Amino acid sequence: MTEHAGFSMPLSMCKAGETVHVVRVKGAESMKRHLGNLGFVEGAEVHVVNQTAGDIILTVKGARLGLDAKSAMRVMVA
C-alpha cells in the first residue's frame, strides 16, 4: 500500500480495534494458498476484533475468522 511506504508488520502484532491491509503472506505455497482462500490476499482489509496471546479474531471480506499466533505471523499487514 503506497500510503505506508514499505512499512509492514505481522498480523499477530495488531491490537483489537485496528483495521489494516494485507501486504503479503509468507510461508510455503500450501500455507499461502490456504490463507488466500480465507481472504488474506494483497490489499484485503482486515479488522481485528480481539487478540489474546497472539491468537486473533478478525473480520476479512465480511467473514469473522480466528487465526492462531503461528498463522497470524505469516500475514504481513500495514
Long-range contacts (C-beta under 8 A, 24 or more apart in sequence): 1-43, 1-78, 4-78, 7-78, 8-76, 8-77, 8-78, 9-76, 9-77, 9-78, 10-72, 10-73, 10-74, 10-75, 10-76, 10-77, 11-46, 11-48, 11-56, 11-58, 11-67, 11-72, 11-73, 11-75, 11-76, 11-77, 12-51, 12-54, 12-56, 12-69, 12-72, 12-73, 14-46, 14-48, 14-51, 14-56, 14-77, 15-48, 15-51, 16-48, 16-49, 16-50, 16-51, 17-48, 18-47, 18-48, 19-45, 19-46, 19-47, 19-48, 20-45, 20-46, 20-48, 20-77, 20-78, 21-45, 21-46, 21-77, 21-78, 22-46, 22-75, 22-76, 22-77, 23-76, 23-77, 23-78, 24-76, 25-74, 25-75, 25-76, 26-74, 26-75, 26-76, 27-74, 31-71, 31-74, 35-71, 35-74, 35-75, 38-63, 38-65, 39-63, 39-65, 40-75, 46-75, 46-77
